[in-house]
């Protein structure tokens, strides 16, 4: 069962809900909406959507409006190294 959030990372500033999508096509706005919709359910302060592919223009626009961070195929791996995981 898909709960909308695949990973929760706890950091000093709160909780980050991560939605992961492994897909060969572009990721649509529905993925962004789905992740955001589960923000309160999982008590997350921020939402991050990550994909091995790319996001559609409408998905990017939606993410900007609702403050969801998007990491696509081109996002540097160094970004992941900056995340502090307090709990597994």
N, C-alpha and C positions, 0 to 999 in steps of 0.2 A: 504494500500500500504506500503510495506517495503522499507524504505529509507536507509537501511544498518546500521544506527545508531539508537538506541532506546532511548538513554539518553545523554544529554550533560551536563557536570559538569564544571562550571567555577571556577577556583582556581586562586591564585595569580600568578602562573606560566603560565597561559593560559587556554585552553579549552581541556577537555578530552572527547572524543567520546566513548560511551559505547555500545557495541553490546551484548544483552542478549539472551541466548538460553536456553530454558527449554526443555529438551529432554531426552528420556530414553536411547538412544544409544550414542555412542561417537560422538563428534563434529568434522567434517572434515575440511580439509584445505580450502574449499570453504567459510566457515564462516569467517575465518581469512582474506581471500582475499577480501570478500565483505565489511567487516568493513574498511579495509585499503583503499579500492577504494573510499570510501566516506569521507575520512579524509579531503581533500581539499574542497570538496563541503560544508562541515559544518564548515570550518575554525578551525579545531581541531589541536592541537599541539601534542597530544598523543592519542593512541587508546588502549582501554581495552576491551577484550572479556571475558564475564562472563557466566558460565554455572553451572547448578545443577549436571551435569554429568562430563565427562572427555573429553579431546581432544585426537585425534589420534596422533601418532608419527609424521606423515607428517605435521599436523597442528602445532605442537610444533616447528618443524624445520622451517617451513615457518615464524611463528611468530618471532622467533629469528632473522631471516634474515631481516625482514622488520620492526622490532622494535615494535611489537604489544605485549602488556602485556596480559597474560592469567591467569584467575582465574578460577579454577575448583572446584569441590565438596570439595576438601580437603583444599582449601585456608582458612586461619583463618578469622573469622568474624572481628577480630581486625583490619584487613587491611581496612575494610569499615569505621571503626570509625576514621581513620586517614585522610579521605577525607574531605576537607572543601568545603562546598557548599556555594557559594556566592549568587547565584540566583536560584530560583525555576522556 
